[in-house]
């Protein structure tokens, strides 16, 4: 028996010095035991918390703005909500954050005799790593959907976004439109000035498209020197106005590279329809109009003629 007594004393000493928090609440929810790390959760520096109920300890933390982060303007309502989950299960585990920025993983073990054993472990480093991983995943997702050079939607993202919008517009009678833009003589720019100059032109075009379109329009780079704009709830006349705005910006813009000015020119094809709209239909019609613009001499706007289709 002396051996068992020594082990018990050693265990209590280890708990007292542990960075983990340990607390025991009695059957009427008064604190019977706690170590320093546990007192700290409720904003106590010493054993003054002993004998206090859980509600009294929470009120202390709330009043002194120490320990656990209680995001509420009504502490009584918070305690009422907490009472619905405390002591309802033999075991539960959950996370809490403290006002000093730390995160704790808490577990509650309800004994058959009514006592509640509470254990806390600092998981701040794990939460930071988790946050960094989530940020990395979010950044990777953005990269997967964004054209790296122009920061416009890439082809995959553009198609997906347009299809989602078309699904929404299928429940209305609104017209939608698409503009396809292909830069004229872009290969000549690359051959004459170099690919870096070509990249500067593409970046400039992306800026022009952002400037000329509306906030809710979908703009993407489909690949190479081809760009596309989806215009939701837009009649043909409005789409033509936007295309003309783009053309006007092209005519007044030059890209300066290594002391030389590079003019920006492009051909555009437009289509607009309201019935049986699919991405493929819009793209194919706009592409036919774009081909016609190229055929007629480039640096112009052409509209798909549905009567000739």
C-alpha positions in Angstrom: 0.0 0.0 0.0 2.8 2.5 0.7 3.9 1.9 -2.9 0.4 2.8 -4.2 0.5 5.9 -2.0 3.8 7.0 -3.4 2.5 6.5 -7.0 -0.6 8.6 -6.2 1.5 11.4 -4.8 3.9 11.3 -7.7 0.9 11.4 -10.2 -0.5 14.4 -8.4 2.9 16.1 -8.5 3.2 15.4 -12.3 -0.3 16.8 -12.9 0.5 19.9 -10.8 3.5 20.7 -13.0 2.0 19.6 -16.3 1.4 22.2 -19.0 -1.9 20.3 -19.7 -4.9 21.4 -17.7 -6.6 19.0 -15.4 -9.8 19.7 -13.4 -12.4 17.7 -11.5 -15.9 19.1 -10.9 -18.2 17.5 -8.3 -21.7 16.2 -8.8 -23.1 19.7 -8.2 -20.6 21.2 -10.7 -18.3 22.8 -8.1 -14.5 22.6 -8.8 -12.9 20.0 -6.5 -9.4 20.0 -8.0 -7.4 21.8 -10.6 -3.8 22.5 -11.6 -2.4 25.9 -12.6 -2.9 25.3 -16.3 -6.6 24.5 -15.7 -7.1 27.6 -13.5 -5.6 29.7 -16.3 -8.3 28.7 -18.7 -10.8 30.7 -16.6 -8.4 33.6 -15.8 -7.4 32.4 -12.3 -3.8 32.6 -11.2 -4.1 30.4 -8.1 -6.5 28.0 -6.3 -9.1 30.7 -5.6 -11.3 28.8 -8.2 -11.6 25.8 -5.9 -15.2 25.4 -4.7 -16.6 27.6 -7.4 -19.1 26.3 -9.9 -18.5 26.2 -13.6 -21.0 29.1 -14.1 -19.1 31.2 -11.5 -15.8 30.4 -13.1 -17.1 31.4 -16.5 -18.5 34.6 -15.1 -15.1 35.4 -13.6 -13.4 34.9 -17.0 -16.1 37.1 -18.7 -15.9 39.8 -16.2 -12.1 40.1 -16.1 -11.6 39.4 -19.8 -9.1 36.7 -19.1 -8.8 33.0 -20.2 -11.3 31.5 -22.5 -12.6 33.7 -25.4 -16.3 34.1 -24.7 -17.7 35.7 -27.9 -21.1 36.9 -26.5 -22.8 40.0 -25.3 -25.1 37.9 -23.0 -23.1 35.6 -20.7 -26.3 34.2 -19.2 -27.6 33.1 -22.6 -24.1 31.6 -23.3 -24.3 29.6 -20.0 -27.8 28.4 -20.8 -26.6 27.1 -24.1 -23.5 25.4 -22.5 -25.8 23.7 -20.0 -27.5 21.8 -22.9 -24.3 20.0 -23.7 -22.4 19.7 -20.4 -22.8 16.4 -18.6 -25.1 15.1 -21.4 -22.5 12.5 -22.6 -20.1 10.2 -20.9 -17.3 11.6 -23.0 -17.0 14.6 -25.3 -14.2 16.5 -26.9 -14.1 20.0 -28.3 -11.8 23.0 -29.1 -11.7 26.4 -27.4 -9.6 29.5 -28.0 -8.2 31.8 -25.3 -8.0 35.6 -25.4 -4.2 35.4 -25.6 -4.4 33.6 -28.9 -3.9 30.0 -27.8 -6.1 27.1 -28.8 -6.9 24.2 -26.5 -8.4 20.8 -27.1 -10.7 19.9 -24.2 -12.1 16.6 -23.2 -14.8 15.9 -20.6 -15.2 12.4 -18.9 -18.3 12.0 -16.8 -17.8 9.4 -14.1 -20.6 7.1 -12.8 -20.4 8.8 -9.4 -21.2 12.2 -11.0 -17.8 13.8 -11.0 -16.6 15.4 -14.3 -12.9 15.1 -15.2 -11.8 17.8 -17.6 -8.5 17.7 -19.5 -7.0 20.4 -21.8 -4.1 20.3 -24.2 -2.5 23.2 -26.0 -3.0 22.7 -29.8 -2.0 26.2 -30.9 0.9 24.9 -33.1 -1.5 22.4 -34.8 -4.1 25.1 -35.4 -1.5 27.4 -37.0 -0.3 24.5 -39.2 -4.0 23.8 -40.1 -4.6 27.4 -40.9 -1.4 27.5 -43.1 -2.5 24.4 -44.9 -6.0 25.8 -45.5 -4.4 29.0 -46.9 -2.1 26.9 -49.1 -5.0 24.9 -50.4 -7.0 28.0 -51.1 -4.0 29.6 -52.9 -3.5 26.4 -55.0 -7.2 26.4 -55.9 -6.9 30.0 -57.1 -3.9 29.1 -59.1 -5.7 26.1 -60.6 -8.5 28.4 -61.8 -6.5 31.5 -62.8 -4.3 32.3 -65.7 -1.0 33.0 -64.2 0.1 35.7 -66.5 -3.1 37.8 -66.8 -4.8 36.8 -63.5 -8.0 36.3 -65.5 -10.0 33.1 -65.3 -8.3 30.3 -67.2 -10.2 28.3 -69.8 -11.4 25.7 -67.3 -12.6 28.3 -64.8 -14.2 30.4 -67.5 -16.2 27.4 -68.9 -17.3 26.3 -65.4 -18.4 29.8 -64.4 -20.3 30.4 -67.6 -22.1 27.0 -67.4 -23.1 27.9 -63.8 -24.5 31.2 -65.0 -26.3 29.6 -67.9 -28.0 27.2 -65.5 -29.2 30.1 -63.5 -30.4 32.0 -66.5 -32.2 29.0 -67.9 -35.0 29.8 -65.4 -35.5 33.2 -67.0 -36.1 34.7 -70.4 -33.1 37.0 -70.3 -30.7 37.1 -73.2 -27.1 36.3 -72.7 -24.1 37.2 -74.9 -20.5 36.2 -75.5 -17.6 38.1 -77.0 -14.6 36.2 -78.4 -11.5 38.3 -78.9 -8.3 37.2 -80.7 -5.3 39.5 -81.0 -4.3 40.4 -84.5 -0.7 39.6 -85.7 0.3 38.5 -82.2 2.9 36.1 -83.6 4.6 39.0 -85.3 4.9 40.8 -82.0 6.6 37.8 -80.4 8.9 37.3 -83.4 9.8 41.0 -83.6 10.0 42.1 -80.0 10.3 38.8 -78.1 8.0 36.7 -76.0 8.4 38.9 -73.0 7.0 41.8 -75.0 4.2 39.5 -76.0 3.5 38.8 -72.4 3.3 42.6 -71.7 0.8 42.9 -74.4 -1.4 40.1 -73.0 -1.3 41.7 -69.5 -2.3 45.1 -71.1 -5.2 43.4 -72.9 -6.4 41.8 -69.6 -6.3 45.3 -68.0 -8.3 46.7 -70.8 -11.0 44.0 -70.6 -11.3 44.6 -66.8 -11.7 48.3 -67.5 -14.3 47.9 -70.3 -16.5 45.2 -68.7 -18.9 45.3 -65.8 -18.2 43.9 -62.4 -20.5 40.9 -62.9 -19.2 40.0 -66.4 -17.0 36.9 -66.7 -13.7 37.5 -68.4 -11.2 34.8 -69.2 -8.1 33.9 -71.2 -8.9 30.8 -73.1 -5.3 30.2 -74.3 -2.6 32.0 -76.3 -4.0 35.3 -77.5 -7.7 34.3 -77.3 -9.9 35.9 -74.7 -13.6 35.6 -74.0 -16.3 37.6 -72.2 -19.6 36.3 -71.0 -22.4 38.9 -70.5 -25.3 37.7 -68.4 -28.8 39.3 -68.8 -27.5 41.3 -71.8 -29.1 42.1 -75.1 -27.1 42.2 -78.4 -27.0 46.0 -78.5 -25.4 46.2 -75.1 -22.9 43.5 -76.0 -21.9 45.5 -79.1 -21.4 48.7 -77.0 -19.0 46.8 -74.7 -17.1 45.4 -77.7 -16.9 48.9 -79.2 -15.6 50.2 -75.8 -12.8 47.5 -75.9 -12.0 48.5 -79.5 -11.7 52.1 -78.5 -9.4 51.4 -75.7 -7.2 49.2 -78.0 -6.9 52.1 -80.5 -5.8 54.5 -77.8 -3.4 52.1 -76.1 0.2 51.2 -76.8 2.5 49.0 -74.9 6.0 50.5 -74.2 8.7 47.9 -74.3 12.5 48.6 -74.4 11.8 52.1 -75.7 9.4 51.0 -78.4 5.7 51.3 -78.7 3.7 48.3 -79.6 0.1 48.9 -80.8 -2.7 46.5 -79.6 -5.2 45.3 -82.1 -7.8 42.6 -82.0 -10.7 41.0 -83.8 -14.0 40.3 -82.0 -17.0 38.0 -82.6 -20.3 38.5 -80.8 -23.3 36.4 -80.3 -26.4 36.8 -78.2 -29.4 34.4 -77.6 -32.0 33.5 -75.1 -33.3 30.0 -76.1 -31.6 26.7 -75.8 -28.4 28.4 -74.5 -25.4 26.2 -73.9 -21.7 27.1 -73.6 -20.9 25.2 -76.8 -23.6 27.1 -78.7 -22.4 30.5 -77.5 -18.8 29.7 -78.1 -19.3 28.2 -81.6 -21.5 31.2 -82.7 -19.0 33.8 -81.4 -16.2 31.8 -83.0 -17.9 31.9 -86.4 -18.3 35.7 -86.0 -14.7 36.0 -85.0 -13.6 34.0 -88.0 -15.6 36.4 -90.2 -13.9 39.4 -88.6 -10.5 37.9 -89.4 -11.7 37.2 -92.9 -12.8 40.7 -93.5 -9.4 42.2 -92.6 -9.0 41.9 -88.8 -9.2 44.7 -86.2 -13.0 44.8 -86.4 -16.2 43.5 -84.8 -18.6 41.1 -86.3 -21.9 39.7 -85.0 -23.1 36.2 -85.6 -26.1 36.2 -88.0 -28.6 33.7 -86.7 -30.7 33.9 -89.9 -27.7 32.5 -91.9 -27.1 29.7 -89.4 
